[in-house]
Amino acid sequence: MFAAALSACGGGSKSSKENKLVVYSPNSEEIVKTIIPMFEKQTGITVELVTAGTGEILKRIQSEKSNPYADVMFGGSMAGYLSNKDLYEPYVSPNDEFLLEGHRNTSGFATPYIGDGSVLLVNTNLVGDIKIDSYADLLNPALKGKIASADPASSSSAFAQLTNMLKAIGGDYESEAGWNYVGELIQNLDGKIASGSGAVHKSVADGEYVVGLTYEDPASTYVRNGAPVKVVYPKEGAVFLDAGSGIIKGAPHLENAKKFIDFILSKEAQDAFGSQLTNRPLRKDAQLGDYMTPYSDIKMIDEDTKYVSENKSKIVEKYTDLFASLQ
């Protein structure tokens, strides 16, 4: 689909492209269908959008380095940007000053614009009088075999949950306390592992499991749409990781690309993320829908993104070995 979309773009003279912007994005359809038309309406710039997975987009940008086709990458983890800094133009938006502390463009090229956190999604029809407001509560024997979780080796949200609980319970990623908790949780999963991150939240909303280890965006969507679920932020602390955007080095429409970065940090766009969509805006004055929990009501903890990025394979291997030993 990616290749087909690109080939359909055709060539065209520079003059025909001057009032356009080419955006590569791994974002959901809901995000691009909301944000891109808003940008086009406000600026009069025509956006050519190509969507694909993050890995595929990065390979495309790398292959096009000598003759860039796209102007902006919209979406993807900040870790992905920081490990590919040679692909992006330096740019810090004037709107960066309005972002929350700890969520600003400190790299000089990667712009955080939304955050997503590790949460627990609870089916309110099934939970009964079982208390679930923390990671510790997931060790309740009454929940054995009733917890939906994906495999951290193949699911980014499951890996985020793993590092979240290790940091929240053990204080770091190697502590005995953290890994002992993970082992106890594995035993309470009773050998049941979801096929992927999407299957986790869906199975809870569908009433197949009492609780799932998932992430805030889809969880809040179910709440907004009236499903019998509630979002729980672990009282030990929740890690929120930022999604980013960056201008591709050598962007053919550099000024338009800068306008796009400015726009996604504007109050209009940030309000849309928080009140029309189910994403966590990073602007301090952004509006939140009543289905979204204010930051002030969440205990948040920071992840050591450098350590996690450098040691991901080691963490996954340790989890995989522990899981196998407990079956």
Solvent accessible surface area in square Angstrom, and as a share of the most:
residue,aa,sasa,rsa
1,M,206,0.92
2,F,5,0.02
3,A,63,0.49
4,A,64,0.50
5,A,39,0.30
6,L,24,0.12
7,S,90,0.58
8,A,88,0.68
9,C,38,0.23
10,G,46,0.44
11,G,57,0.55
12,G,64,0.62
13,S,68,0.44
14,K,159,0.68
15,S,81,0.53
16,S,77,0.49
17,K,40,0.17
18,E,109,0.49
19,N,91,0.47
20,K,31,0.13
21,L,0,0.00
22,V,2,0.01
23,V,0,0.00
24,Y,0,0.00
25,S,0,0.00
26,P,39,0.24
27,N,23,0.12
28,S,57,0.37
29,E,111,0.50
30,E,75,0.34
31,I,10,0.05
32,V,10,0.06
33,K,137,0.58
34,T,28,0.16
35,I,0,0.00
36,I,12,0.06
37,P,65,0.41
38,M,34,0.15
39,F,0,0.00
40,E,53,0.24
41,K,181,0.77
42,Q,101,0.45
43,T,50,0.29
44,G,47,0.45
45,I,4,0.02
46,T,84,0.49
47,V,17,0.10
48,E,34,0.15
49,L,62,0.31
50,V,3,0.01
51,T,64,0.37
52,A,21,0.17
53,G,42,0.40
54,T,49,0.28
55,G,43,0.41
56,E,88,0.39
57,I,0,0.00
58,L,33,0.16
59,K,151,0.64
60,R,76,0.28
61,I,3,0.02
62,Q,87,0.39
63,S,85,0.55
64,E,29,0.13
65,K,95,0.40
66,S,114,0.74
67,N,119,0.61
68,P,26,0.16
69,Y,46,0.17
70,A,1,0.01
71,D,0,0.00
72,V,0,0.00
73,M,3,0.01
74,F,0,0.00
75,G,0,0.00
76,G,16,0.15
77,S,64,0.41
78,M,34,0.15
79,A,44,0.34
80,G,19,0.19
81,Y,3,0.01
82,L,86,0.43
83,S,83,0.54
84,N,37,0.19
85,K,138,0.58
86,D,70,0.36
87,L,2,0.01
88,Y,5,0.02
89,E,35,0.16
90,P,99,0.62
91,Y,39,0.15
92,V,71,0.41
93,S,4,0.03
94,P,93,0.59
95,N,29,0.15
96,D,17,0.09
97,E,112,0.50
98,F,78,0.33
99,L,0,0.00
100,L,45,0.22
101,E,132,0.59
102,G,74,0.71
103,H,29,0.13
104,R,68,0.25
105,N,11,0.06
106,T,132,0.77
107,S,41,0.27
108,G,23,0.23
109,F,24,0.10
110,A,0,0.00
111,T,3,0.02
112,P,2,0.01
113,Y,0,0.00
114,I,11,0.06
115,G,2,0.02
116,D,44,0.23
117,G,2,0.02
118,S,7,0.04
119,V,0,0.00
120,L,0,0.00
121,L,0,0.00
122,V,0,0.00
123,N,3,0.01
124,T,62,0.36
125,N,116,0.59
126,L,81,0.40
127,V,16,0.09
128,G,65,0.62
129,D,145,0.75
130,I,38,0.19
131,K,124,0.52
132,I,10,0.05
133,D,55,0.28
134,S,1,0.01
135,Y,0,0.00
136,A,58,0.45
137,D,21,0.11
138,L,0,0.00
139,L,50,0.25
140,N,53,0.27
141,P,112,0.70
142,A,49,0.38
143,L,0,0.00
144,K,109,0.46
145,G,9,0.08
146,K,94,0.40
147,I,0,0.00
148,A,2,0.02
149,S,11,0.07
150,A,2,0.02
151,D,49,0.25
152,P,7,0.05
153,A,57,0.44
154,S,97,0.63
155,S,10,0.06
156,S,94,0.60
157,S,14,0.09
158,A,7,0.05
159,F,16,0.07
160,A,24,0.18
161,Q,4,0.02
162,L,2,0.01
163,T,0,0.00
164,N,0,0.00
165,M,7,0.03
166,L,0,0.00
167,K,52,0.22
168,A,23,0.18
169,I,53,0.27
170,G,21,0.20
171,G,47,0.46
172,D,67,0.35
173,Y,11,0.04
174,E,101,0.45
175,S,25,0.16
176,E,134,0.60
177,A,57,0.44
178,G,0,0.00
179,W,17,0.06
180,N,82,0.42
181,Y,12,0.05
182,V,2,0.01
183,G,8,0.08
184,E,89,0.40
185,L,8,0.04
186,I,3,0.01
187,Q,97,0.43
188,N,12,0.06
189,L,3,0.01
190,D,76,0.39
191,G,42,0.41
192,K,92,0.39
193,I,62,0.32
194,A,25,0.19
195,S,114,0.74
196,G,23,0.22
197,S,34,0.22
198,G,36,0.35
199,A,35,0.27
200,V,2,0.01
201,H,25,0.11
202,K,116,0.49
203,S,12,0.08
204,V,0,0.00
205,A,16,0.12
206,D,80,0.42
207,G,32,0.31
208,E,120,0.54
209,Y,46,0.18
210,V,10,0.05
211,V,0,0.00
212,G,0,0.00
213,L,8,0.04
214,T,2,0.01
215,Y,67,0.26
216,E,1,0.01
217,D,32,0.17
218,P,18,0.11
219,A,0,0.00
220,S,1,0.01
221,T,31,0.18
222,Y,49,0.19
223,V,48,0.28
224,R,77,0.28
225,N,104,0.53
226,G,64,0.62
227,A,29,0.23
228,P,51,0.32
229,V,13,0.07
230,K,92,0.39
231,V,30,0.17
232,V,15,0.09
233,Y,33,0.13
234,P,1,0.01
235,K,125,0.53
236,E,37,0.16
237,G,0,0.00
238,A,0,0.00
239,V,6,0.03
240,F,15,0.06
241,L,65,0.32
242,D,23,0.12
243,A,22,0.17
244,G,0,0.00
245,S,0,0.00
246,G,1,0.01
247,I,2,0.01
248,I,7,0.03
249,K,93,0.39
250,G,42,0.40
251,A,11,0.09
252,P,62,0.39
253,H,17,0.08
254,L,62,0.31
255,E,108,0.49
256,N,13,0.07
257,A,0,0.00
258,K,52,0.22
259,K,101,0.43
260,F,0,0.00
261,I,2,0.01
262,D,38,0.20
263,F,5,0.02
264,I,0,0.00
265,L,0,0.00
266,S,22,0.14
267,K,78,0.33
268,E,82,0.37
269,A,0,0.00
270,Q,0,0.00
271,D,23,0.12
272,A,1,0.01
273,F,0,0.00
274,G,0,0.00
275,S,41,0.27
276,Q,106,0.47
277,L,4,0.02
278,T,2,0.01
279,N,10,0.05
280,R,1,0.00
281,P,5,0.03
282,L,0,0.00
283,R,28,0.10
284,K,115,0.49
285,D,68,0.35
286,A,22,0.17
287,Q,102,0.45
288,L,58,0.29
289,G,11,0.11
290,D,150,0.78
291,Y,36,0.14
292,M,8,0.04
293,T,40,0.23
294,P,62,0.39
295,Y,47,0.18
296,S,102,0.66
297,D,102,0.53
298,I,15,0.07
299,K,120,0.51
300,M,68,0.30
301,I,36,0.18
302,D,121,0.63
303,E,27,0.12
304,D,70,0.36
305,T,68,0.40
306,K,141,0.60
307,Y,51,0.20
308,V,12,0.07
309,S,64,0.41
310,E,117,0.52
311,N,30,0.15
312,K,93,0.39
313,S,90,0.58
314,K,101,0.43
315,I,5,0.03
316,V,25,0.14
317,E,107,0.48
318,K,93,0.40
319,Y,16,0.06
320,T,66,0.38
321,D,86,0.44
322,L,45,0.23
323,F,43,0.18
324,A,68,0.52
325,S,84,0.54
326,L,61,0.30
327,Q,124,0.55
